[in-house]
Amino acid sequence: MVTFQTRLSQISKINGKVILANDYDRSVKNLETKTIQNIKQLHPFLCGIKLNFHLLLPLSAKAILKINNTAHRYGLQTIADIKLNDIGNTNRVTTEHLWNLGFDAVIANPIMGLDSLKNLVKSSHKSGKGVITLCHMSAPEARLSYDMEIKMGRKQQLYQLFLNWALAAKVDGIVVGATFPKIIQYCSKKAGKNLKIFSPGVGTQGGNANEVISSGTDYLIVGRTILNSKNPSSVAKELQLQSFGK
Ligand SMILES: O=c1ccn([C@@H]2O[C@H](COP(=O)(O)O)[C@@H](O)[C@H]2O)c(=O)[nH]1
């Protein structure tokens, strides 16, 4: 079975390493049509599309499946950004639903604990699906939680523990905010080829694509900078070129 990591890596060799965060406010109508238009228009510059609660809550299962099938027709991988964090049984039922909706991977929160994370990865990989875990988020206040000093065997910061758990659980990738390039560098050095780094926070949140790519990020996750631009294709194309810089 071809893995999520392989599928993403294959398309990114051709299309670059930009994943569209297809987020829209509640004021926006026709979410399904708009998203399908985005896929059709922007797919040459993307390797994947990420759906968050912006679409997952208002849209029907039929609409989500149609979006995922359309993305797949254009070779894109699809990620459900629900920051999953629950007991094993709930994680299992949730991912079964996500896979039935056509998603290729889920973003999860490792605070669920190492054993639960290992189980989630095992069951997802059995279905050819991927798991990406939070390591250090992009918002400025993420410092307060993810940089927190903890004592688990030795003194370390929470994001260091989450990085170690990601490696131990053999997840496919970690989220490290584009607004923290030094932490990207640290994680990239420590993880080597064992983990892919996904960085949201480029543009609108202040992260710089060139800087994060040279710091070790593998995939840029970008939403509003593309979606709110007057010319989404040219912004996506520019980011695509920057993403090839690694
Ligand atoms: O640390 C994180 C984790 C997830 N996100 C999500 O990524 C996108 C970013 O959208 P932009 O419009 O490019 O800011 C969005 O879905 C977030 O919920 C994040 O920003 N930071």
The ligand as a MOL file (V3000), in Angstrom:
LIG
                    3D

  0  0  0     0  0            999 V3000
M  V30 BEGIN CTAB
M  V30 COUNTS 21 22 0 0 0
M  V30 BEGIN ATOM
M  V30 1 O 0.1350 26.0720 14.6830 0
M  V30 2 C -0.7710 26.1140 13.8570 0
M  V30 3 C -1.5250 25.0020 13.5280 0
M  V30 4 C -2.4920 25.1210 12.5720 0
M  V30 5 N -2.7330 26.2990 11.9580 0
M  V30 6 C -3.7760 26.3220 10.9090 0
M  V30 7 O -3.1390 26.5810 9.6380 0
M  V30 8 C -3.9110 27.4750 8.8720 0
M  V30 9 C -3.1340 28.7470 8.6400 0
M  V30 10 O -3.9060 29.6830 7.9090 0
M  V30 11 P -3.3470 31.1190 7.4520 0
M  V30 12 O -4.5570 31.7660 6.8600 0
M  V30 13 O -2.2710 30.8830 6.4460 0
M  V30 14 O -2.8650 31.8380 8.6540 0
M  V30 15 C -5.2200 27.6510 9.6240 0
M  V30 16 O -6.1130 26.6430 9.1950 0
M  V30 17 C -4.8420 27.3980 11.0740 0
M  V30 18 O -5.9260 26.9450 11.8410 0
M  V30 19 C -1.9860 27.3970 12.2770 0
M  V30 20 O -2.1600 28.5030 11.7280 0
M  V30 21 N -1.0090 27.2720 13.2230 0
M  V30 END ATOM
M  V30 BEGIN BOND
M  V30 1 2 1 2
M  V30 2 1 2 3
M  V30 3 1 2 21
M  V30 4 2 3 4
M  V30 5 1 4 5
M  V30 6 1 5 6
M  V30 7 1 5 19
M  V30 8 1 6 7
M  V30 9 1 6 17
M  V30 10 1 7 8
M  V30 11 1 8 9
M  V30 12 1 8 15
M  V30 13 1 9 10
M  V30 14 1 10 11
M  V30 15 2 11 12
M  V30 16 1 11 13
M  V30 17 1 11 14
M  V30 18 1 15 16
M  V30 19 1 15 17
M  V30 20 1 17 18
M  V30 21 2 19 20
M  V30 22 1 19 21
M  V30 END BOND
M  V30 END CTAB
M  END
